[in-house]
Amino acid sequence: MTPQFFDAPSGRRLAYHKTDGRGPGVVFLGGFMSDMDGTKAVHLETWCKDQGRMFLRFDYSGHGKSSGAFTDGCIGDWADDAFQAIDALTDGPQVLVGSSMGGWISLLLAKRMPDRIAGLVTIAAAPDFTEDGFWAGFNEGTRRHLAKEGVVNIPSDYGDPYPITKRLIEDGRDQLVLRSPLVLPFPTRFLQGEADADVSVATANKLFAHAKGDDIRLLIVKGADHRFSEPRDLATIEAAICDVSPV
């Protein structure tokens, strides 16, 4: 299916698919170097159509079919892409569904536009991963190479190596959410796979302990991995969406 395109105020051109329907709508926020055609995003689109519910999926700049190079982007840019897409392409409160990096971005949006959020569902949320994951895991040689060359390539289990830029690391420090108060004043469900090799259960527990709100729950699913895309996992996401914002 051919995507539509939105020219954001930033000058970046974002590819998206939108299904009209009643609200609160559902907005899917994808992960690092992923795109809007992944299993979870497409499944939720079909599910929302069946529910008669509005749904939006899109590619951050430098991802999928949107404009720009991945290595030019950073967490702040991608969070702004999400803010601009939601602001321009949706009406009223939305349920944000953030996968991995998208979980971090959803938390940034919770700070920036809490009045537009009806509920929040994260899937293996990876807040602060540029600092606590990449940077913390680099040895001194890698850090020196990054400072000199501006980019390092690290192995990935999902295909090509990840190009990690100096800008990504430096901007990430301006976007950290686990070092300052994190108030989530709407129903929130953190979903985490017990067998996730990329985002640990310890990270999920840390986020759960740090976040403040009256209706926050953490669900750890035995045997689920980072993709969280098996039929039972997809059903778990559906149930979480309905839990935070019934149709």
C-alpha positions in Angstrom: 0.0 0.0 0.0 1.4 3.4 -1.0 2.0 5.7 1.9 0.9 9.3 2.2 3.4 12.0 3.0 3.4 14.9 5.5 5.8 17.8 5.3 6.6 18.7 8.9 7.5 22.2 10.0 11.0 20.9 10.5 11.4 20.4 6.7 11.4 16.7 7.1 9.0 14.7 4.9 7.4 11.8 6.8 5.7 8.8 5.3 2.6 7.5 7.0 -0.5 5.4 6.8 -3.7 6.6 8.6 -7.0 4.8 9.1 -9.9 6.9 10.0 -12.3 6.0 12.8 -13.5 6.9 16.2 -11.3 8.0 19.0 -9.4 7.8 21.1 -7.2 6.7 18.2 -4.0 4.6 18.4 -0.6 5.8 17.3 2.2 3.3 16.8 5.8 4.5 17.5 8.4 2.2 16.1 11.9 1.2 17.2 15.5 2.1 16.4 16.2 1.6 12.6 12.8 -0.1 12.1 9.9 1.1 10.0 6.1 1.3 10.0 5.7 -1.9 8.1 6.7 -4.2 11.0 4.5 -7.0 12.3 3.2 -5.1 15.3 2.3 -1.9 13.4 0.5 -3.7 10.6 -1.3 -6.0 12.9 -2.6 -3.2 15.0 -3.7 -1.3 11.9 -5.9 -4.3 10.9 -7.1 -4.7 14.5 -8.1 -1.0 14.7 -9.9 -1.2 11.4 -11.9 -4.1 12.8 -12.7 -2.0 15.9 -13.6 1.1 13.9 -10.9 3.0 15.6 -8.5 5.6 14.2 -4.9 4.4 13.7 -1.7 6.1 12.6 1.7 4.5 11.8 4.6 6.5 10.3 8.3 6.4 9.7 10.6 8.8 11.6 13.0 10.8 9.4 15.9 8.6 8.2 13.7 5.5 8.6 11.6 3.6 6.1 10.2 5.8 3.3 10.6 9.1 5.1 13.2 11.7 4.0 16.7 12.0 5.3 19.6 9.7 6.2 19.5 7.7 9.4 22.9 8.9 10.4 21.7 12.5 10.3 19.0 11.9 12.9 18.9 11.6 16.7 16.3 10.9 19.5 15.3 14.6 19.7 14.6 14.7 15.9 12.6 11.5 16.0 10.6 12.6 19.0 9.8 15.9 17.2 8.8 13.9 14.1 6.3 12.0 16.3 5.0 15.2 17.9 4.5 16.9 14.6 2.8 13.8 13.1 0.4 13.5 16.0 -0.3 17.2 16.1 -1.1 17.5 12.4 -2.6 14.1 11.5 -4.8 13.3 14.6 -7.6 14.9 16.5 -8.2 14.6 20.2 -6.6 12.3 22.8 -4.6 9.3 21.4 -3.3 6.0 22.8 0.4 5.9 22.2 1.9 2.4 21.6 5.7 2.7 21.8 8.0 -0.2 20.9 11.6 -0.2 22.2 13.0 3.2 21.2 9.4 4.2 20.5 8.8 3.6 24.2 11.4 6.2 25.0 9.8 8.6 22.5 6.4 8.0 24.0 7.7 9.1 27.4 9.2 12.3 25.8 5.7 13.0 24.3 4.2 12.4 27.7 6.2 15.4 28.9 5.5 17.5 25.8 1.8 16.9 25.1 0.2 15.1 28.1 -3.2 16.6 27.2 -3.2 14.7 23.9 -2.6 11.3 25.5 -5.5 9.1 26.5 -3.3 6.2 27.5 0.1 4.7 27.0 1.3 1.2 26.2 5.0 0.5 25.9 6.5 -2.7 24.5 10.1 -3.4 25.7 10.5 0.3 26.3 14.2 1.4 26.0 14.5 4.8 27.7 17.9 6.4 27.8 19.5 3.5 25.8 22.0 5.7 24.0 23.6 6.5 27.3 22.9 3.4 29.4 23.3 0.9 26.6 25.5 2.2 23.8 27.8 4.7 25.6 28.0 2.6 28.8 29.0 -0.4 26.7 31.7 1.3 24.6 35.3 0.8 25.7 37.8 3.6 25.6 39.0 2.7 22.1 35.5 2.9 20.7 34.8 6.2 22.5 38.0 7.7 21.0 37.0 6.4 17.5 33.5 8.0 17.9 35.0 11.3 19.0 37.4 11.3 16.1 35.3 9.9 13.2 31.8 10.9 14.4 30.4 7.4 13.9 31.0 3.8 15.0 29.3 0.7 13.6 28.2 -2.0 16.1 26.8 -5.4 15.3 23.0 -6.0 15.2 21.0 -9.2 15.4 18.4 -7.6 13.0 20.5 -7.2 9.9 23.1 -4.5 9.0 25.3 -3.1 11.8 24.0 -0.1 13.7 25.8 3.2 12.8 26.0 5.0 16.1 26.8 8.7 15.6 28.4 11.2 18.0 25.3 13.4 17.5 23.0 10.5 18.6 25.0 10.0 21.8 25.2 13.7 22.6 21.6 14.5 21.8 20.5 11.5 23.8 21.9 13.1 26.9 19.4 16.0 26.4 16.5 13.5 26.2 17.1 11.3 29.2 13.9 10.5 31.2 15.2 8.3 34.0 17.2 11.1 35.7 14.4 13.5 36.4 10.8 13.2 37.5 8.6 11.3 35.1 4.9 11.9 35.7 2.4 9.8 33.6 -1.1 11.2 34.5 -3.0 8.7 32.3 -3.4 4.9 32.3 -0.1 3.3 31.4 0.9 -0.3 30.7 4.5 -1.4 30.4 4.8 -4.7 28.5 8.1 -6.6 28.8 9.3 -10.0 27.5 11.0 -12.1 30.0 13.3 -13.6 27.3 14.2 -10.2 25.8 17.9 -10.1 25.0 17.9 -6.4 24.0 16.0 -4.7 26.8 16.3 -6.4 30.2 13.6 -7.0 32.7 15.8 -4.9 35.0 15.3 -1.9 32.7 11.5 -2.5 32.8 11.5 -2.6 36.6 13.6 0.5 36.7 11.2 2.4 34.5 8.2 1.1 36.5 9.8 2.2 39.8 10.7 5.6 38.4 7.4 6.6 36.8 4.8 8.3 38.9 1.0 8.0 38.3 -2.2 6.7 39.7 -2.7 3.9 37.1 0.6 2.3 36.0 1.2 -1.4 35.6 4.0 -3.6 34.5 3.4 -6.9 32.8 6.3 -9.3 32.3 5.5 -12.1 29.8 7.2 -15.4 30.3 9.2 -16.5 27.2 8.4 -13.4 25.1 11.4 -11.9 23.2 12.2 -8.4 22.1 10.1 -8.6 18.9 7.0 -9.3 21.0 5.2 -10.4 17.8 3.9 -13.9 18.5 0.1 -14.2 18.3 -0.2 -14.3 22.1 2.0 -11.2 22.3 -0.1 -9.3 19.8 -3.2 -10.2 21.8 -1.5 -8.9 24.9 -0.9 -5.6 23.2 -4.6 -5.4 22.1 -5.7 -6.1 25.6 -3.4 -3.4 27.0 -4.8 -0.8 24.6 -8.4 -1.7 25.6 -7.4 -1.6 29.2 -6.0 2.0 29.0 -8.7 3.2 26.7 -11.8 1.0 26.0 -13.4 1.3 22.6 
